[in-house]
Amino acid sequence: MNAYSTEHNSQTELTSAPVLIAGDSEASLRRAIMTVEAAGARVGAAIPLEQASERIEIQPSASAVWVELERDGGPVMDRLLAQVSHDASEGRYCAVVSASKDLLDLAFLGVGGSPVELLIDGNDAERAAALAVSTSGIHQYRKVSDIASDRSSERLRQLSDEVGRIASTLARLSSGPDATPRTIPELRTEDAPQIPAEAVRQVIRARRLRNRFFKEDLFADPAWDMLLDLLQAEIAQLRVPVSSLCIAAAVPATTALRWLKTMTDQGIFRRRADPHDGRRVFVELSPEASLAMRQYFAEVGPVATV
């Protein structure tokens, strides 16, 4: 695979530091280049995955690193994702990892706990939005929409608003109307109500039944869907991988991952490594979230609430 030279100038290119692209195929590199250039950013270099770590180390400056993944790159991919996750967490540069759905679990394992924008099978507008959010910050909505083209600007605004909505909604889970933090009583195992698994399954079934009569996105509530799925798994003593939880969220994988990351940051979810497979991670409810869900079902009683 050849490295791509992109040292040309254009009136549409940004004057900021360039974006460094790494990809696992010629096609993935081309697609990433198209995304970055369409967003008006400047591509510094586009290089094969196996050369990326060394190039990142010697790169004098970069506004962002874009990693494009189509297949499992094994240890080379794992090391690069770990490096990008660490560097982004240290504030060295912003980063976007774009991956196919088959790589969802591996990509989340590599960068899910860091401030890296993780994109799964994104369309053109979502890819441009991921770069904009990564380099601009989730609250800088004006800058995000300015990067968009006329045709996709509305979609980009919606995506950036979605990120802000996630943060606001999760903040309300731990704050009252007066913004005074709410405290959850210290968990004691004996205080956790025993909830029948069938009670949770009935709620999940009722929520899915609505999709037979109305459009699915009308009732989209990924946070609650994931909470229900994890509670059901906890009762059944099952482990839930990231990909399975994203399916339970009933929204596009990228959206589900945003919720998953935010709820993990809020301490509602916990990541747990698979003791038998170092390249897989499970998600579970935190003890506080588990207690809250069980108390909720205990108070609701036999009334099915969706």
Secondary structure as UniProt FT lines:
FT   STRAND          4..5
FT   TURN            11..12
FT   STRAND          19..23
FT   HELIX           26..38
FT   TURN            39..40
FT   STRAND          43..48
FT   HELIX           49..58
FT   STRAND          64..69
FT   HELIX           74..89
FT   TURN            90..91
FT   STRAND          94..99
FT   HELIX           101..103
FT   HELIX           104..111
FT   TURN            112..115
FT   STRAND          117..120
FT   HELIX           124..136
FT   TURN            138..139
FT   HELIX           141..147
FT   TURN            150..152
FT   HELIX           153..173
FT   TURN            177..178
FT   HELIX           189..191
FT   HELIX           197..209
FT   HELIX           210..212
FT   HELIX           216..219
FT   HELIX           222..236
FT   STRAND          240..241
FT   HELIX           242..248
FT   TURN            249..250
FT   HELIX           253..265
FT   TURN            266..267
FT   STRAND          269..274
FT   TURN            275..276
FT   STRAND          277..285
FT   HELIX           287..300
FT   TURN            301..302
//
